[in-house]
């Protein structure tokens, strides 16, 4: 008899307590191999494909797409070591239709035994929760579409609702339903129309969920009817338009006419034009972290204008020297290289404060964070051991992390552990800022836009490319002399990139 094992949502690191199911990658009745990704979830920090530590046949899934699950909650159950899965947790006597489903699972297991054996069915991964897999290439996925057996023959797809009688209150079909009555997934109130929804981007799906837009009702404007973000935004705008013209019969609650269930108090807020947005997910994490930073860190900011004309010329020369086919070095990479050189001279700023021990902790390794704006909000990817990299290596890693950030595929490990942050807010067309320190770091360097301005150069008035540099620092780790020395060194490197050669 097969042994049924339950796989729970693992701890995804850095204190995260929940994750949202974005997309299931396996169906009930499908054979999976050890370390095969089974579900894509979205945490407050990143999109993560979660691999399963067991090889066998999926017997149940828990959680609908769009539902939030707590860490430690069951994700799915897997029948390990046999073709037909054993009953799941709390199973009782089989109800109507359950025998048909067991046959479907058995058939799926037999049809997909090759994939299960290749992944080591019955084996478990000892490192599946460390780095999200063992590091081996992902096993070949072989999707098996379960078939519902009817007197007229096999039908590809779920059984009709009339034919799938309830078993202990749970439909006896498959897909998102469990093999056993008690291992069922919460169902929506109504069944959507049949057929796949032409959506690729998880961000588009999430935007639709957050605003109550039914994707199946939309006609996509992309290739082959693909639903794009613009299509969802148009639907949101169309739904919001009638709300701006409330019916005359709707009256706000007053002291004489208190709000009731038929006329909730929230209606008055809606009529007044208020929009309430829950602080959850990424926005909630950012809010908590920024509040904590302001509460705990006595920050100060200093700034200076710098002539970046020679810096731009140096970057052009570096890219020209690499040849037409060589990867181009980004301006952000050059600024990051300047940061690493400045922190080598002023290590006081590559630090954090241990408030409980009342100690300043100086760090030997520099993990450079950089602010990146994405559709999900502001994130801070981290370049590990930035002090060991040159400008070209920094440029490659910054480009890789930026691409992953925009795609929403950064892992929690790529979003945590920074020791100093570089914030290039000049891309937003602004000159200066006093950023909030990325707790628990001790400092953040900000760079404004680089624009032509009148500037005194070599004793004469000239048009030069000027930028404003700002440094926000924790006044507990150093005084103004260190902060000013760091910022002045950065400005000198911007104005005369050859200054970097002194430290080589």
C-alpha positions in Angstrom: 0.0 0.0 0.0 1.2 3.5 -0.8 2.3 5.8 2.0 0.7 9.2 1.8 3.0 12.0 2.8 1.9 15.6 3.4 4.1 18.4 2.2 3.7 21.7 4.1 4.5 25.2 3.0 8.1 25.6 4.0 9.7 28.5 5.8 10.8 30.8 3.0 13.2 32.7 5.2 13.6 36.1 6.7 10.6 35.9 9.0 8.0 35.5 6.3 4.9 33.9 7.7 2.6 33.5 4.7 2.6 33.2 0.9 0.0 33.6 -1.8 -0.6 30.7 -4.3 0.0 32.2 -7.7 0.0 29.1 -10.0 -0.2 25.4 -9.5 2.4 23.5 -11.6 0.9 20.0 -11.0 -2.5 18.4 -11.1 -4.1 15.9 -8.7 -3.2 12.4 -10.1 0.0 13.6 -11.7 3.3 11.8 -10.8 6.0 14.1 -9.5 9.7 13.6 -8.9 11.9 14.6 -6.0 12.6 18.4 -6.1 10.2 19.0 -8.9 8.5 22.5 -8.5 4.9 21.9 -7.7 3.5 25.4 -7.0 4.5 29.0 -7.6 3.9 31.3 -4.6 4.4 35.0 -4.0 5.8 36.2 -0.8 6.1 39.8 0.3 9.6 39.7 -1.2 9.6 37.5 -4.3 8.0 34.9 -6.5 9.2 31.4 -5.6 8.7 28.0 -7.2 8.4 25.6 -4.3 9.8 22.1 -5.0 8.4 19.0 -3.4 10.7 16.8 -1.3 8.8 13.6 -2.2 8.5 11.5 -5.3 5.2 9.9 -6.1 1.6 10.7 -7.2 -0.2 13.9 -6.1 -3.4 12.9 -4.2 -4.5 16.4 -3.0 -3.8 20.0 -3.3 -4.6 22.7 -0.8 -5.3 26.3 -1.6 -6.8 28.0 -4.6 -4.8 30.3 -6.9 -4.9 33.7 -5.2 -5.3 32.3 -1.7 -2.8 33.1 1.1 -1.4 30.1 3.1 0.5 30.3 6.3 3.9 28.8 6.7 3.4 25.2 7.9 0.0 24.9 6.3 -0.4 21.8 4.0 0.4 22.4 0.3 -0.3 18.9 -1.1 -0.2 15.2 -0.3 1.8 12.7 -2.3 1.3 8.9 -2.5 4.9 7.6 -2.2 6.0 4.1 -3.3 3.0 2.7 -5.1 0.9 3.3 -8.2 -2.4 3.9 -6.3 -2.3 6.4 -3.6 -3.6 5.5 -0.2 -6.4 7.5 1.5 -5.4 10.9 2.8 -5.8 12.4 6.3 -9.0 11.7 8.0 -10.5 9.6 5.2 -13.6 7.6 5.8 -15.6 5.3 3.7 -15.4 6.0 0.0 -18.4 7.9 -1.3 -20.0 8.1 -4.7 -17.5 8.8 -7.4 -14.4 8.2 -5.3 -13.7 4.8 -6.9 -13.6 6.5 -10.3 -11.1 9.0 -9.1 -8.9 6.4 -7.6 -8.8 4.7 -10.9 -7.9 7.9 -12.6 -5.0 8.4 -10.2 -3.9 4.8 -10.7 -4.0 5.3 -14.5 -2.0 8.5 -14.2 0.6 6.9 -12.0 1.0 4.0 -14.5 1.2 6.4 -17.5 3.8 8.5 -15.8 5.9 5.9 -14.0 8.9 6.7 -16.1 8.9 10.3 -14.8 8.4 9.2 -11.2 11.2 6.6 -11.4 13.6 9.1 -13.0 13.1 11.5 -10.1 13.3 8.7 -7.5 9.7 8.0 -6.5 9.6 7.2 -2.9 12.8 9.2 -2.2 13.0 12.4 -0.3 15.3 15.4 -0.8 17.5 16.3 2.2 18.1 19.8 0.9 14.8 20.8 -0.7 14.3 23.7 1.7 17.8 25.0 1.4 18.1 27.2 -1.7 14.8 25.7 -3.0 16.2 22.4 -4.3 19.3 20.4 -4.4 20.9 22.4 -7.2 20.6 19.6 -9.7 18.9 20.3 -13.0 15.1 20.2 -12.7 13.5 16.9 -13.5 11.7 16.6 -16.8 8.1 17.5 -16.4 5.6 15.3 -18.0 2.1 16.7 -17.5 -0.6 14.1 -17.2 -4.1 15.2 -17.8 -6.4 13.0 -15.7 -9.4 11.6 -17.5 -12.9 11.1 -16.1 -14.3 7.7 -17.1 -17.9 7.7 -18.2 -20.0 4.9 -19.8 -19.4 6.5 -23.2 -15.6 6.3 -22.8 -12.8 8.5 -21.4 -13.3 12.2 -21.5 -10.4 14.6 -21.3 -11.2 17.1 -18.6 -13.3 17.2 -15.4 -16.6 15.4 -15.1 -19.7 17.5 -15.5 -21.1 19.0 -12.3 -24.2 16.9 -12.5 -22.2 13.7 -12.7 -19.8 14.6 -10.0 -21.9 14.0 -6.9 -20.7 15.3 -3.5 -18.8 13.1 -1.2 -19.0 14.4 2.3 -19.6 17.9 1.0 -16.7 17.8 -1.4 -17.1 17.3 -5.2 -15.8 14.0 -6.4 -14.1 15.4 -9.4 -10.3 16.0 -9.5 -7.9 18.8 -10.4 -8.0 21.0 -7.3 -10.0 18.4 -5.3 -8.6 15.8 -3.0 -8.8 12.0 -3.6 -10.3 11.7 -0.2 -13.3 13.6 1.3 -11.4 15.3 4.1 -8.4 16.4 2.0 -10.3 18.9 0.0 -9.5 22.4 -1.2 -11.8 25.3 -0.4 -13.9 26.0 -3.5 -15.1 29.2 -5.0 -18.8 30.0 -4.9 -19.3 29.6 -8.7 -17.5 27.6 -11.3 -15.8 29.7 -14.0 -16.3 29.1 -17.7 -14.4 26.3 -19.2 -11.1 26.8 -21.1 -7.8 28.4 -20.3 -7.5 32.1 -19.6 -5.1 33.7 -22.0 -2.9 35.3 -19.4 0.9 34.8 -19.0 2.0 37.4 -16.5 1.4 36.5 -12.8 1.4 40.3 -12.1 -1.6 40.7 -14.4 -3.4 37.9 -12.6 -2.7 39.5 -9.2 -3.8 42.9 -10.4 -7.1 41.4 -11.5 -7.6 39.5 -8.2 -6.9 42.6 -6.1 -9.5 44.6 -8.0 -12.1 42.0 -8.4 -11.8 41.7 -12.2 -12.9 38.4 -13.7 -10.3 37.6 -16.4 -12.6 35.3 -18.4 -14.9 38.3 -19.2 -12.1 40.3 -20.8 -11.0 40.3 -24.4 -7.2 40.6 -24.6 -5.5 43.1 -26.9 -2.3 41.2 -27.1 -1.2 38.6 -29.7 -3.8 35.8 -30.0 -6.1 37.5 -27.5 -3.5 37.6 -24.7 -4.8 39.6 -21.8 -2.3 42.4 -20.9 -2.0 44.7 -17.9 -3.6 47.5 -19.9 -6.7 45.4 -20.5 -7.1 44.8 -16.7 -6.5 48.5 -16.0 -9.2 49.5 -18.5 -11.6 47.1 -16.8 -10.8 48.6 -13.4 -11.4 52.1 -14.8 -14.7 51.1 -16.3 -15.9 49.5 -13.0 -14.9 52.6 -11.1 -16.7 55.1 -13.4 -20.3 54.3 -12.2 -19.1 54.5 -8.6 -18.3 58.2 -9.2 -22.0 58.9 -9.8 -23.7 57.4 -6.7 -27.5 57.0 -7.0 -29.5 59.7 -5.4 -31.4 57.2 -3.3 -28.2 56.2 -1.5 -28.0 58.3 1.7 -24.9 58.4 4.0 -25.4 57.1 7.5 -26.2 59.8 10.1 -26.7 59.9 13.8 -30.4 59.6 13.3 -30.0 56.9 10.7 -27.1 54.6 11.8 -25.4 52.3 9.3 -27.0 48.8 9.0 -26.1 45.6 7.3 -28.0 46.8 4.2 -26.2 50.2 4.3 -22.7 49.6 5.7 -20.6 52.4 7.2 -18.0 51.8 4.4 -20.5 53.1 1.9 -20.3 56.6 3.3 -16.5 56.5 2.9 -16.9 55.3 -0.7 -19.4 58.1 -1.5 -16.9 60.6 -0.1 -14.2 59.4 -2.5 -12.1 57.5 0.0 -10.1 54.5 -1.3 -8.6 52.1 1.3 -5.7 50.0 0.4 -4.6 47.2 2.7 -1.0 47.3 3.9 -0.2 43.7 3.0 2.3 41.8 1.0 5.3 43.8 -0.2 3.8 47.2 0.7 3.1 45.9 4.2 6.7 44.7 4.7 8.1 48.0 3.3 5.8 50.0 5.7 6.9 48.0 8.7 10.6 48.2 7.8 10.5 51.9 7.2 8.6 52.6 10.4 11.1 50.5 12.3 14.0 52.4 10.7 12.6 55.8 11.7 11.9 54.6 15.2 15.3 53.0 15.9 17.9 54.9 13.8 18.9 58.5 14.5 19.7 59.4 11.0 21.4 62.5 9.5 21.9 63.5 5.9 24.6 65.4 4.1 24.9 66.2 0.5 27.2 67.7 -2.2 27.0 68.7 -5.8 29.5 67.0 -8.1 30.7 67.5 -11.7 30.0 64.1 -13.4 31.3 65.1 -16.8 34.6 63.1 -16.5 32.7 60.1 -15.0 30.5 59.9 -18.1 33.6 60.2 -20.3 35.4 57.5 -18.4 32.4 55.2 -18.8 32.3 55.8 -22.6 36.0 55.1 -22.8 35.6 51.8 -20.8 32.9 50.6 -23.1 34.8 51.6 -26.3 37.8 49.7 -25.1 35.8 46.6 -24.7 34.9 46.5 -28.4 31.4 46.5 -30.1 30.6 42.9 -28.9 31.6 43.3 -25.3 28.9 43.8 -22.6 28.4 47.5 -21.8 29.2 48.7 -18.3 26.3 50.6 -16.8 26.5 53.9 -15.0 25.1 52.2 -11.9 28.0 49.7 -12.0 30.5 52.5 -12.0 28.8 54.2 -9.1 28.7 50.8 -7.3 32.5 50.4 -7.8 33.0 53.9 -6.3 30.9 52.8 -3.3 33.1 49.8 -2.7 36.2 51.9 -2.8 34.8 54.5 -0.5 33.6 51.9 2.0 37.1 50.3 2.0 38.4 53.7 3.2 35.6 54.3 5.6 34.5 50.9 7.0 32.6 52.6 9.8 29.6 52.8 7.4 29.6 49.1 6.5 28.1 48.3 9.8 25.0 47.8 11.9 24.0 48.4 15.5 23.2 45.6 17.9 20.7 47.4 20.1 20.4 44.7 22.7 24.1 44.3 23.2 24.7 48.0 22.7 27.5 47.3 20.2 28.4 48.5 16.8 29.0 45.6 14.5 31.5 46.4 11.6 31.3 44.0 8.7 34.2 42.7 6.7 32.1 41.6 3.7 30.2 44.2 1.6 26.8 43.1 0.3 25.6 46.0 -1.8 21.9 46.6 -2.1 20.4 48.8 -4.8 16.9 50.2 -5.0 14.9 48.9 -8.0 11.3 50.0 -8.8 9.1 47.2 -10.2 5.4 46.6 -10.8 5.2 45.0 -7.4 6.8 48.1 -5.7 10.2 49.1 -4.5 12.6 46.2 -3.9 16.3 46.1 -2.9 18.2 43.3 -4.7 21.6 42.5 -3.2 25.0 42.1 -4.9 26.9 39.6 -2.8 30.5 40.4 -2.0 30.5 43.5 -4.1 33.9 44.5 -2.7 35.5 41.6 -4.7 34.0 42.6 -8.0 35.2 45.0 -10.7 33.1 47.3 -12.8 32.3 44.7 -15.4 31.3 42.0 -12.9 29.2 44.5 -11.0 27.5 45.5 -14.3 26.6 41.9 -15.2 25.2 41.1 -11.7 23.3 44.4 -11.5 21.7 43.6 -14.9 20.8 40.1 -13.9 19.2 41.1 -10.6 17.3 44.0 -12.2 15.9 41.7 -14.8 14.8 39.2 -12.1 13.3 42.0 -10.0 11.1 43.2 -12.9 10.1 39.6 -13.7 9.2 39.0 -10.0 11.6 36.0 -9.8 14.1 37.1 -7.2 14.6 34.6 -4.4 14.4 35.8 -0.8 18.1 35.2 -0.6 18.7 37.8 -3.3 16.6 40.4 -1.5 18.1 40.1 2.0 21.4 40.6 3.8 22.5 43.9 2.3 25.0 45.9 4.4 24.9 49.2 2.4 22.5 50.5 -0.1 23.0 52.6 -3.3 19.9 54.5 -4.4 19.9 56.0 -7.9 16.7 58.1 -7.6 18.0 60.2 -10.5 16.1 57.8 -12.9 12.9 59.4 -11.6 14.1 62.8 -12.8 14.7 64.3 -9.3 17.8 66.0 -8.0 17.9 65.1 -4.3 16.4 63.1 -1.6 16.7 62.2 2.1 16.1 58.5 2.0 15.1 56.3 5.0 17.9 53.9 5.8 17.3 50.3 4.9 17.2 48.8 8.4 19.5 47.5 9.9 22.1 49.1 7.7 24.1 52.2 8.8 24.0 54.3 5.6 22.6 54.8 2.2 24.1 56.7 -0.7 21.7 58.6 -3.0 22.5 59.8 -6.5 20.3 62.4 -8.3 19.9 63.0 -12.0 22.9 64.1 -14.1 21.9 67.2 -16.0 23.8 70.0 -17.8 24.3 73.0 -15.6 26.4 76.1 -15.5 29.5 75.3 -13.5 32.9 76.9 -12.8 35.5 74.6 -14.4 39.2 75.5 -14.3 38.4 79.0 -13.4 35.8 79.6 -16.2 32.1 79.3 -16.4 31.1 76.3 -18.5 28.2 73.9 -19.0 29.0 70.7 -17.2 27.0 67.6 -16.3 26.3 67.9 -12.6 24.7 65.6 -10.1 23.8 65.8 -6.4 25.1 63.1 -4.0 23.5 62.6 -0.6 24.5 60.3 2.3 22.0 59.4 5.0 23.8 57.7 7.9 23.2 56.3 11.3 24.7 58.9 13.7 25.3 56.2 16.3 28.0 54.5 14.1 30.0 57.6 13.3 30.1 61.4 13.5 29.9 64.0 10.8 33.6 63.8 10.0 33.5 60.2 8.8 30.2 60.8 6.9 31.6 63.9 5.3 34.9 62.2 4.4 33.0 59.3 2.8 30.8 61.6 0.7 33.7 63.8 -0.3 35.7 60.8 -1.5 32.7 59.6 -3.6 32.4 63.1 -5.1 36.1 63.2 -5.9 35.8 59.9 -7.7 32.8 61.2 -9.6 34.7 64.3 -10.6 38.0 62.6 -11.3 37.6 58.8 -11.8 41.4 58.4 -11.8 41.2 58.8 -8.0 40.1 55.2 -8.0 43.5 54.2 -9.3 45.1 55.3 -6.1 43.6 52.3 -4.2 44.6 49.7 -6.8 
